């Protein structure tokens, strides 16, 4: 059975370890579609109907919480990351390089 791009994105996002983050572009590259970072973003916008998809762990390539407006409240994404020990200041993940999980090298 063939999966959709969104389903493939969700499968990768479910593998992001607790306390780690990745980027839209890293997921797109892993899925063999480097130029599809925006499509990964669209998938994340729809992910909230799937409680087992930790969309809060997906940020932009600079570690910014660009998807925060798609959560139930403007602070929910940061709160979820904080509950995992991820420090966010001014909508940016601190120690982003240290916390970055790259599916291409990790899977």
RAHUGI-V544147 format. One record per pair of residues at least 24 apart in sequence whose C-alpha atoms are under 10 Angstrom apart, sorted by sequence separation. I is the first residue (numbers start at 1). J is the second residue. If there is no record, write none. Layout:
I/J + I/J
This chain:
37/61 + 45/69 + 46/70 + 47/71 + 48/72 + 56/80 + 57/81 + 64/88 + 41/66 + 42/67 + 45/70 + 55/80 + 56/81 + 63/88 + 64/89 + 65/90 + 66/91 + 5/31 + 41/67 + 44/70 + 45/71 + 54/80 + 64/90 + 65/91 + 66/92 + 54/81 + 57/84 + 64/91 + 65/92 + 5/33 + 63/91 + 64/92 + 65/93 + 57/86 + 63/92 + 64/93 + 9/39 + 10/40 + 62/92 + 63/93 + 64/94 + 5/36 + 9/40 + 13/44 + 27/58 + 62/93 + 63/94 + 8/40 + 9/41 + 26/58 + 59/91 + 60/92 + 63/95 + 64/96 + 6/39 + 10/43 + 21/54 + 25/58 + 59/92 + 60/93 + 63/96 + 5/39 + 6/40 + 9/43 + 10/44 + 13/47 + 21/55 + 22/56 + 23/57 + 24/58 + 25/59 + 26/60 + 59/93 + 62/96 + 63/97 + 5/40 + 6/41 + 8/43 + 9/44 + 21/56 + 22/57 + 23/58 + 24/59 + 25/60 + 26/61 + 61/96 + 62/97 + 6/42 + 7/43 + 18/54 + 21/57 + 22/58 + 23/59 + 24/60 + 25/61 + 63/99 + 6/43 + 10/47 + 16/53 + 17/54 + 20/57 + 21/58 + 22/59 + 23/60 + 24/61 + 59/96 + 63/100 + 5/43 + 6/44 + 9/47 + 14/52 + 15/53 + 16/54 + 19/57 + 20/58 + 21/59 + 22/60 + 23/61 + 13/52 + 14/53 + 15/54 + 16/55 + 18/57 + 21/60 + 22/61 + 23/62 + 61/100 + 6/46 + 7/47 + 10/50 + 13/53 + 14/54 + 17/57 + 23/63 + 6/47 + 11/52 + 12/53 + 13/54 + 14/55 + 16/57 + 22/63 + 23/64 + 59/100 + 10/52 + 11/53 + 13/55 + 16/58 + 21/63 + 58/100 + 10/53 + 13/56 + 14/57 + 57/100 + 58/101 + 9/53 + 10/54 + 13/57 + 57/101 + 10/55 + 13/58 + 21/81 + 19/80 + 20/81 + 19/81 + 18/81 + 19/82 + 19/83 + 20/84 + 18/83 + 19/84 + 20/85 + 21/86 + 18/84 + 19/85 + 20/86 + 17/84 + 18/85 + 19/86 + 18/86 + 19/87 + 21/93 + 30/102 + 31/103 + 32/104 + 29/102 + 30/103 + 31/104 + 22/96 + 26/100 + 27/101 + 29/103 + 30/104 + 21/96 + 22/97 + 26/101 + 27/102 + 28/103 + 29/104 + 30/105 + 20/96 + 21/97 + 26/102 + 27/103 + 28/104 + 21/98 + 22/99 + 23/100 + 25/102 + 26/103 + 27/104 + 30/107 + 20/98 + 21/99 + 22/100 + 23/101 + 26/104 + 20/99 + 21/100 + 22/101 + 23/102 + 19/99 + 20/100 + 21/101 + 22/102 + 23/103 + 19/100 + 20/101 + 21/102 + 22/103 + 17/99 + 19/101 + 20/102 + 16/100 + 17/101 + 16/101 + 15/101 + 16/102 + 16/103 + 15/103 + 13/103 + 16/106 + 12/103 + 15/106 + 15/107 + 12/107
